Amino acid sequence: MTPAPHTGRPPGDFTGMAALVTGGGSGIGAATAALLLARGARVAVLDRDPTGAPAGAVRVRADVTSGAGVRAAVEEAVAALGALHTLVGNAGIGATGTVEDNDEAEWNRVLDVNVLGLVRTARAALPHLRRAAAGEPGRVSITHTCSIAATAGLPQRALYSASKGAVLSLTLAMAADHLREGIRVNCVNPGTADTPWIGRLLARAGDPEAERAALHARQPMGRMVTAAEVAAAIASLASPAASGITGTALAVDGGMQGLRPRPAT
């Protein structure tokens, strides 16, 4: 039997805290913003199209490929929130194909969003995070959305995997750099998550139902993970209850990275 998704949440652990979620207009980002709101945070969403952000979030329109745009958006968000304790770097795009299948322009585009987008956002947010950490130690963090593609070889994902491998290394380096400032840096590594991007990928498949079944089957739990499950992991790392955790990559992959179950008979 496939285990059902867990939906429980500790209430109120983000009370008094302010969070900024990039890519919060849909999918994992929107689920994360909604969960942080439910757990007491003031939340701002930064997205190229923030209209899908949950009710109650401050919506800020920006593209993470623009340094000036990100700086202005972060300032707008912090002005609305009054502070910044938690940054969730979630904005990202997908890519398919082998190393030969994407030209240099596409490599540059994906790395610009998935890696440099996190850099630009962190640069803009760090002065505000340092101020919060000085007054409220243990409550300040950055959490990146990485991927199982950073740690497992997946077919037809050369460019995407390269970008997420960089995110994992960036997370570890930032955790070391900002340790003494009281800013924890972690990442979450989702497996295949049932998100709008996967929906668009399936729509282009010759047999969408067969492809969906294959994506479910390659994770030991027998199903794709949900955006809500990934959001729960992000919130867990960002919570003050995780004040002793930094430089950690938390897999939310239905066992894909570490388990080798015997085939069902």
C-alpha positions as CSV (number, residue, x, y, z in Angstrom):
1,M,0.0,0.0,0.0
2,T,1.3,3.5,-0.9
3,P,1.5,5.7,2.3
4,A,-0.8,8.7,2.2
5,P,0.8,12.2,2.3
6,H,1.2,13.7,5.8
7,T,-0.7,17.0,6.3
8,G,-0.1,17.8,9.9
9,R,1.6,21.0,10.9
10,P,2.8,22.6,14.1
11,P,0.7,25.8,14.5
12,G,2.3,29.2,15.3
13,D,6.0,28.4,15.1
14,F,6.6,31.3,12.7
15,T,4.6,33.8,14.7
16,G,6.3,37.2,14.6
17,M,8.5,36.2,11.7
18,A,8.6,37.6,8.2
19,A,9.4,35.4,5.2
20,L,10.1,36.0,1.5
21,V,9.4,33.2,-1.0
22,T,10.7,33.5,-4.6
23,G,8.8,31.7,-7.3
24,G,5.8,31.8,-4.9
25,G,3.1,32.2,-7.6
26,S,2.6,28.5,-8.2
27,G,3.6,25.0,-7.3
28,I,6.1,24.4,-4.5
29,G,6.5,28.2,-3.9
30,A,2.8,28.9,-3.5
31,A,2.4,25.8,-1.2
32,T,5.3,27.1,0.9
33,A,3.9,30.6,1.2
34,A,0.5,29.2,2.2
35,L,2.1,27.0,4.8
36,L,4.2,29.8,6.3
37,L,1.1,32.0,6.5
38,A,-0.8,29.2,8.2
39,R,2.0,28.9,10.8
40,G,2.0,32.5,11.7
41,A,4.5,34.2,9.4
42,R,4.1,37.5,7.5
43,V,4.9,36.4,3.9
44,A,5.8,38.2,0.7
45,V,6.0,36.4,-2.6
46,L,8.4,37.4,-5.4
47,D,7.5,36.1,-8.8
48,R,7.3,37.1,-12.5
49,D,3.5,36.5,-12.1
50,P,2.6,36.6,-8.4
51,T,-1.2,36.5,-9.0
52,G,-1.2,32.8,-7.9
53,A,0.2,33.6,-4.5
54,P,-2.0,32.6,-1.6
55,A,-4.3,35.2,-0.1
56,G,-2.7,37.1,2.7
57,A,0.8,37.2,1.0
58,V,2.3,40.5,-0.1
59,R,2.7,40.1,-3.9
60,V,5.8,41.5,-5.5
61,R,6.4,41.3,-9.3
62,A,10.1,40.7,-10.3
63,D,12.3,38.5,-12.5
64,V,15.2,36.9,-10.7
65,T,17.4,37.4,-13.8
66,S,17.4,41.1,-13.1
67,G,19.8,42.3,-10.4
68,A,18.2,45.7,-10.2
69,G,14.7,44.2,-10.2
70,V,15.5,41.8,-7.4
71,R,17.0,44.5,-5.3
72,A,14.0,46.7,-5.7
73,A,11.6,43.8,-5.1
74,V,13.3,42.7,-1.9
75,E,13.3,46.3,-0.6
76,E,9.5,46.5,-1.4
77,A,8.8,43.2,0.3
78,V,10.8,44.1,3.5
79,A,9.2,47.5,3.7
80,A,5.8,45.8,3.6
81,L,6.8,43.1,6.1
82,G,8.7,45.3,8.5
83,A,11.7,42.8,8.7
84,L,13.0,39.6,7.1
85,H,13.8,36.4,9.0
86,T,13.3,33.7,6.4
87,L,14.3,33.6,2.7
88,V,13.1,30.7,0.6
89,G,14.9,30.7,-2.7
90,N,12.5,28.6,-4.8
91,A,12.3,30.3,-8.2
92,G,13.6,28.0,-10.9
93,I,12.9,26.5,-14.4
94,G,13.3,23.1,-15.8
95,A,15.2,21.7,-18.8
96,T,15.2,18.3,-20.6
97,G,17.7,16.6,-22.8
98,T,21.3,15.3,-22.9
99,V,24.4,17.5,-22.9
100,E,24.0,17.8,-26.7
101,D,20.4,18.8,-26.8
102,N,20.5,22.3,-25.5
103,D,22.5,25.1,-27.1
104,E,24.7,27.6,-25.1
105,A,21.9,30.1,-24.9
106,E,19.6,27.7,-23.2
107,W,22.4,26.6,-20.8
108,N,23.0,30.3,-19.9
109,R,19.2,30.9,-19.5
110,V,18.7,28.0,-17.1
111,L,21.9,28.7,-15.0
112,D,20.9,32.3,-14.9
113,V,17.6,31.5,-13.3
114,N,18.4,28.5,-11.2
115,V,21.8,29.5,-9.8
116,L,22.3,33.2,-10.3
117,G,18.7,33.9,-9.3
118,L,19.5,32.5,-5.8
119,V,22.7,34.6,-5.7
120,R,20.9,37.8,-6.6
121,T,18.1,37.2,-4.1
122,A,20.5,36.3,-1.3
123,R,22.7,39.4,-2.0
124,A,19.7,41.7,-1.7
125,A,18.3,39.9,1.4
126,L,21.4,39.4,3.5
127,P,21.6,42.9,5.0
128,H,18.0,42.5,6.3
129,L,18.7,38.9,7.5
130,R,21.8,40.1,9.4
131,R,19.7,42.7,11.2
132,A,17.2,40.2,12.2
133,A,19.8,37.7,13.3
134,A,21.5,40.3,15.5
135,G,18.3,40.7,17.5
136,E,16.7,37.3,17.3
137,P,19.4,34.5,17.1
138,G,18.2,31.1,16.0
139,R,15.3,32.5,13.9
140,V,17.0,33.5,10.7
141,S,17.5,31.2,7.7
142,I,17.8,30.8,3.9
143,T,16.3,27.6,2.4
144,H,16.9,26.7,-1.3
145,T,14.8,24.4,-3.4
146,C,17.3,22.1,-4.9
147,S,16.5,18.6,-6.4
148,I,17.2,14.9,-6.4
149,A,18.9,15.7,-9.7
150,A,21.8,17.2,-7.7
151,T,22.7,13.8,-6.2
152,A,21.4,11.2,-8.6
153,G,22.0,10.6,-12.3
154,L,18.7,11.1,-14.1
155,P,18.3,10.5,-17.9
156,Q,17.6,13.5,-20.1
157,R,18.3,16.0,-17.4
158,A,22.0,17.1,-18.1
159,L,21.4,20.8,-18.0
160,Y,18.9,20.7,-15.1
161,S,21.1,18.4,-13.1
162,A,24.1,20.7,-13.6
163,S,22.1,23.7,-12.3
164,K,20.9,21.9,-9.2
165,G,24.3,20.4,-8.5
166,A,25.5,24.0,-8.4
167,V,22.6,24.9,-6.0
168,L,23.7,22.1,-3.6
169,S,27.3,23.3,-3.6
170,L,26.2,27.0,-3.2
171,T,24.0,26.0,-0.2
172,L,27.0,24.4,1.6
173,A,29.3,27.3,0.9
174,M,26.8,29.8,2.0
175,A,26.1,27.8,5.2
176,A,29.9,28.1,6.0
177,D,30.1,31.8,5.1
178,H,27.2,32.9,7.2
179,L,27.4,30.5,10.1
180,R,28.9,33.1,12.5
181,E,26.3,35.7,11.5
182,G,23.5,33.5,12.8
183,I,22.1,32.8,9.4
184,R,21.4,29.1,8.7
185,V,21.5,27.9,5.1
186,N,19.9,24.6,4.0
187,C,18.2,23.1,0.9
188,V,15.4,20.7,0.1
189,N,15.9,18.1,-2.6
190,P,12.5,17.1,-4.0
191,G,12.2,14.0,-6.1
192,T,9.7,14.2,-9.0
193,A,7.0,16.5,-7.6
194,D,3.5,16.8,-9.1
195,T,3.7,20.4,-10.0
196,P,2.6,22.6,-13.0
197,W,6.0,22.1,-14.7
198,I,5.6,18.3,-14.6
199,G,2.1,18.8,-15.9
200,R,3.4,20.8,-18.9
201,L,6.1,18.1,-19.4
202,L,3.5,15.4,-19.5
203,A,1.3,17.3,-21.9
204,R,4.1,17.1,-24.4
205,A,4.6,13.4,-24.0
206,G,3.4,11.0,-26.7
207,D,1.5,9.0,-24.0
208,P,0.9,11.3,-21.0
209,E,-0.7,8.7,-18.9
210,A,2.1,6.1,-19.5
211,E,4.7,8.8,-18.7
212,R,2.8,9.8,-15.5
213,A,2.7,6.2,-14.4
214,A,6.5,5.9,-15.1
215,L,7.2,9.0,-13.0
216,H,5.2,7.6,-10.1
217,A,6.8,4.2,-10.4
218,R,10.5,5.4,-10.3
219,Q,10.0,6.6,-6.7
220,P,10.0,3.7,-4.2
221,M,6.8,5.0,-2.5
222,G,5.1,4.4,-5.8
223,R,4.0,8.0,-6.4
224,M,5.3,11.5,-7.1
225,V,5.7,13.7,-4.0
226,T,3.3,16.7,-3.6
227,A,4.1,20.4,-3.5
228,A,2.6,20.4,0.0
229,E,5.1,17.7,1.2
230,V,8.0,19.7,-0.2
231,A,6.7,22.9,1.4
232,A,6.5,21.0,4.8
233,A,10.2,20.1,4.5
234,I,11.1,23.7,3.6
235,A,9.1,25.0,6.6
236,S,10.7,22.4,8.9
237,L,14.2,23.6,8.0
238,A,13.2,27.3,8.2
239,S,11.5,26.9,11.6
240,P,13.1,28.2,14.8
241,A,12.8,24.6,16.0
242,A,15.6,23.7,13.5
243,S,18.0,26.3,15.0
244,G,20.7,23.6,15.2
245,I,20.5,22.6,11.5
246,T,22.6,24.3,8.8
247,G,24.4,23.0,5.7
248,T,21.9,20.2,5.3
249,A,20.2,18.8,2.2
250,L,16.8,17.2,3.1
251,A,15.5,14.8,0.5
252,V,11.8,14.7,-0.1
253,D,11.8,12.0,-2.8
254,G,9.7,9.1,-1.7
255,G,13.0,7.2,-1.0
256,M,14.4,7.7,-4.5
257,Q,17.9,8.7,-3.3
258,G,18.6,6.2,-0.6
259,L,16.4,3.2,-0.9
260,R,16.8,0.1,-3.2
261,P,13.6,-1.9,-2.5
262,R,13.2,-5.3,-4.0
263,P,10.8,-5.4,-7.0
264,A,7.2,-6.2,-6.1
265,T,6.2,-9.7,-6.8
